């Protein structure tokens, strides 16, 4: 395992100018995230310097099998907290080969709205509070809950401290720091009302950049939970009954 860790943590800049760009996009469900990695000849500072790329949309619910090519257009870049160095995360949106946005590409119309001179002049500022639940991988039951059972009533868990009240803080803090490293304007985190449930806040940010940052923050969180062997749920009601739900509350100024 130590050799594997050493290889994962290799500093590429010691031996090559090449970098790795992780192209990230939203899949056909509108909530699932997909990504694939591409080698580039050197460091990149702006999305316009990045090549377009493609993928098999029939495997993501975004194209038919007999005409499956979907093209990725890079839209925003962030530092990669996993590979570090000059490596980057690239948020993309999706188009057909003839340049038309595919139906699941909601960013295209949003970008048109936010770039309109009347909208841009207003400088719309947003802050989003993203709640989520951490689940035990094999049973899909909230982290810290007894298998097949329930914890004590809600009350002591919100913004809590202690091994009997707070579950998953290592994941939360790892995500917090990784987002700051990536360049995401994450403004805070806290434990939520239901045990195993947490929240992070992105913003303030102007216009479409708030959505870009939120999606990359979700991607980073999904990668960290993958490493930890825990499932991430954005389900608004992951546990039926009188338990706190989860949302993405949006603040506007």
C-alpha positions as CSV (number, residue, x, y, z in Angstrom):
1,X,0.0,0.0,0.0
2,X,2.9,2.4,0.7
3,X,4.1,2.0,-2.9
4,X,0.6,2.7,-4.2
5,X,0.4,5.8,-2.0
6,X,3.8,7.0,-3.3
7,X,2.6,6.6,-6.9
8,X,-0.6,8.4,-6.3
9,X,1.3,11.3,-4.7
10,X,4.0,11.5,-7.4
11,X,4.8,15.1,-8.3
12,X,4.7,15.2,-12.1
13,X,6.4,18.6,-12.3
14,X,9.6,16.9,-11.1
15,X,9.9,15.0,-14.4
16,X,7.5,16.4,-17.1
17,X,5.7,19.6,-18.0
18,X,2.6,17.6,-18.9
19,X,-0.4,17.9,-16.7
20,X,-3.6,15.9,-16.2
21,X,-7.0,17.5,-16.8
22,X,-10.0,15.8,-15.3
23,X,-13.0,16.7,-17.6
24,X,-16.2,16.7,-15.5
25,X,-19.8,16.9,-16.7
26,X,-23.4,16.3,-15.6
27,X,-24.9,13.0,-16.8
28,X,-28.3,12.2,-18.2
29,X,-30.2,12.2,-14.9
30,X,-29.3,15.8,-14.3
31,X,-27.7,14.9,-10.9
32,X,-25.1,12.3,-11.6
33,X,-21.5,13.5,-12.3
34,X,-19.2,11.9,-14.8
35,X,-15.5,12.5,-15.5
36,X,-12.5,11.3,-17.6
37,X,-8.9,12.3,-17.6
38,X,-6.8,13.8,-20.4
39,X,-3.1,14.5,-20.7
40,X,-2.2,18.0,-21.8
41,X,1.3,19.3,-22.9
42,X,1.6,21.9,-20.2
43,X,-0.1,24.1,-17.6
44,X,-3.4,25.8,-18.5
45,X,-4.8,29.0,-16.9
46,X,-8.1,29.5,-18.9
47,X,-10.8,27.2,-20.3
48,X,-10.3,28.8,-23.8
49,X,-6.8,27.1,-23.8
50,X,-8.4,23.6,-23.4
51,X,-9.4,21.4,-26.3
52,X,-12.9,20.1,-26.7
53,X,-13.3,16.4,-26.0
54,X,-16.0,13.7,-26.6
55,X,-17.6,10.7,-24.9
56,X,-20.1,8.0,-25.5
57,X,-23.5,9.6,-24.5
58,X,-25.3,6.3,-24.9
59,X,-23.6,5.1,-21.7
60,X,-24.7,8.2,-19.7
61,X,-28.3,8.4,-20.9
62,X,-27.6,11.4,-23.1
63,X,-27.6,9.9,-26.6
64,X,-28.8,6.9,-28.7
65,X,-26.6,4.0,-29.4
66,X,-26.5,4.5,-33.1
67,X,-25.5,8.2,-32.8
68,X,-23.7,8.3,-29.4
69,X,-21.0,11.0,-29.7
70,X,-21.4,13.9,-27.3
71,X,-18.8,16.8,-27.2
72,X,-17.5,18.4,-24.1
73,X,-16.9,22.1,-24.0
74,X,-14.6,23.3,-21.2
75,X,-16.2,26.1,-19.2
76,X,-14.3,26.5,-15.9
77,X,-11.1,25.2,-14.4
78,X,-10.1,24.6,-10.8
79,X,-6.9,23.3,-9.1
80,X,-7.0,19.5,-8.6
81,X,-6.8,18.7,-4.9
82,X,-6.3,15.0,-5.6
83,X,-3.4,15.1,-8.1
84,X,-2.2,18.5,-6.9
85,X,0.6,20.3,-8.8
86,X,-0.5,22.0,-12.0
87,X,-3.2,19.4,-12.6
88,X,-6.7,20.7,-13.0
89,X,-10.4,19.9,-12.7
90,X,-12.4,21.1,-15.8
91,X,-16.1,21.7,-15.6
92,X,-17.7,21.1,-19.0
93,X,-21.1,21.3,-20.6
94,X,-22.3,19.0,-23.4
95,X,-23.1,19.4,-27.1
96,X,-24.0,17.4,-30.1
97,X,-21.2,17.1,-32.8
98,X,-23.0,19.9,-34.8
99,X,-22.6,22.3,-31.9
100,X,-26.2,22.2,-30.5
101,X,-26.5,21.9,-26.7
102,X,-28.0,18.5,-25.8
103,X,-31.3,18.5,-23.8
104,X,-29.6,17.8,-20.5
105,X,-27.3,20.8,-20.9
106,X,-29.0,23.4,-18.6
107,X,-25.9,25.5,-18.4
108,X,-26.1,26.7,-22.0
109,X,-29.3,28.7,-21.4
110,X,-28.3,29.8,-18.0
111,X,-25.0,31.3,-19.4
112,X,-27.1,33.2,-22.0
113,X,-29.2,34.7,-19.3
114,X,-26.4,35.6,-17.0
115,X,-24.3,37.1,-19.8
116,X,-27.2,39.4,-21.0
117,X,-26.1,43.0,-20.4
118,X,-29.2,43.8,-18.3
119,X,-28.6,40.8,-16.0
120,X,-24.8,41.4,-15.8
121,X,-25.4,45.0,-14.8
122,X,-27.3,43.8,-11.8
123,X,-24.4,41.8,-10.5
124,X,-26.6,39.0,-9.1
125,X,-24.8,37.5,-6.0
126,X,-25.7,34.0,-4.7
127,X,-24.9,31.8,-1.8
128,X,-26.0,28.2,-1.7
129,X,-26.3,26.0,1.4
130,X,-25.9,22.4,0.2
131,X,-27.2,19.8,2.7
132,X,-26.2,16.1,2.2
133,X,-26.3,12.8,4.0
134,X,-23.5,10.3,4.4
135,X,-24.6,6.7,4.1
136,X,-23.0,3.4,5.1
137,X,-21.9,1.8,1.8
138,X,-23.3,-1.7,2.0
139,X,-26.6,-1.0,3.8
140,X,-27.3,2.6,2.5
141,X,-28.2,3.7,6.0
142,X,-27.0,7.0,7.5
143,X,-23.5,7.1,8.9
144,X,-23.5,6.6,12.7
145,X,-27.0,5.0,12.8
146,X,-27.3,1.4,14.2
147,X,-27.9,-1.1,11.5
148,X,-31.6,-1.5,10.9
149,X,-32.4,0.8,13.7
150,X,-32.6,4.5,14.6
151,X,-30.6,6.8,16.8
152,X,-32.0,9.0,19.5
153,X,-34.4,11.8,18.6
154,X,-33.2,14.8,16.8
155,X,-32.0,17.7,18.9
156,X,-28.4,17.1,20.0
157,X,-26.9,16.6,16.5
158,X,-27.1,20.0,14.9
159,X,-23.6,21.7,15.0
160,X,-22.7,19.0,17.5
161,X,-19.4,17.8,18.9
162,X,-18.7,14.3,20.2
163,X,-18.4,10.7,19.0
164,X,-22.1,9.9,19.9
165,X,-23.5,12.9,18.0
166,X,-21.1,13.8,15.1
167,X,-20.5,11.2,12.3
168,X,-18.2,11.8,9.4
169,X,-16.3,14.9,10.4
170,X,-13.0,13.6,8.8
171,X,-14.8,13.5,5.4
172,X,-16.4,17.0,6.0
173,X,-13.1,18.6,6.9
174,X,-11.3,16.9,4.0
175,X,-13.9,18.3,1.7
176,X,-13.7,21.8,3.2
177,X,-9.9,22.0,2.7
178,X,-10.0,20.4,-0.8
179,X,-12.6,23.0,-1.9
180,X,-10.4,25.9,-0.7
181,X,-7.4,24.3,-2.4
182,X,-9.4,24.0,-5.6
183,X,-10.3,27.7,-5.6
184,X,-14.0,27.3,-4.6
185,X,-15.4,30.0,-2.5
186,X,-16.7,27.7,0.2
187,X,-17.6,29.8,3.1
188,X,-18.3,27.3,5.8
189,X,-19.6,23.8,7.0
190,X,-21.7,22.5,9.8
191,X,-23.4,19.4,11.1
192,X,-27.1,19.3,10.4
193,X,-30.2,18.3,12.3
194,X,-30.3,14.6,11.4
195,X,-27.3,12.5,12.5
196,X,-25.0,11.7,9.6
197,X,-26.2,14.8,7.7
198,X,-24.0,17.8,7.0
199,X,-24.0,21.1,5.1
200,X,-21.5,23.2,3.2
201,X,-22.0,26.7,1.9
202,X,-20.7,28.0,-1.4
203,X,-20.5,31.7,-2.1
204,X,-21.0,34.5,-2.3
205,X,-20.4,34.3,-6.0
206,X,-21.7,36.2,-9.0
207,X,-23.9,34.8,-11.7
208,X,-23.3,31.4,-13.2
209,X,-20.0,31.0,-11.3
210,X,-22.0,30.0,-8.2
211,X,-23.5,27.0,-10.1
212,X,-20.1,26.0,-11.5
213,X,-18.5,26.1,-8.1
214,X,-21.4,24.1,-6.5
215,X,-21.1,21.3,-9.1
216,X,-17.3,21.1,-8.6
217,X,-17.8,21.1,-4.8
218,X,-20.2,18.2,-5.2
219,X,-17.7,16.4,-7.4
220,X,-14.9,16.8,-4.9
221,X,-17.2,15.5,-2.1
222,X,-18.2,12.5,-4.2
223,X,-14.5,11.7,-4.8
224,X,-13.7,12.0,-1.1
225,X,-16.6,9.7,0.0
226,X,-15.4,7.3,-2.7
227,X,-12.0,7.2,-1.0
228,X,-13.6,6.8,2.4
229,X,-15.9,4.0,1.3
230,X,-19.0,6.0,2.2
231,X,-22.0,6.9,0.0
232,X,-23.0,10.5,-0.7
233,X,-26.7,11.2,-0.9
234,X,-28.3,14.5,-2.0
235,X,-31.8,13.0,-1.7
236,X,-34.1,15.5,-0.2
237,X,-35.6,12.9,2.1
238,X,-33.1,10.0,2.5
239,X,-34.9,8.5,5.5
240,X,-38.7,8.4,5.6
241,X,-40.5,9.6,8.7
242,X,-40.0,12.6,11.0
243,X,-36.3,13.1,10.1
244,X,-34.8,16.3,8.8
245,X,-34.7,16.5,5.0
246,X,-31.8,17.9,2.9
247,X,-31.9,20.7,0.3
248,X,-29.8,23.3,-1.4
249,X,-31.1,26.6,-0.1
250,X,-30.3,29.5,-2.3
251,X,-29.7,33.0,-1.1
252,X,-29.8,36.0,-3.5
253,X,-28.8,39.6,-3.2
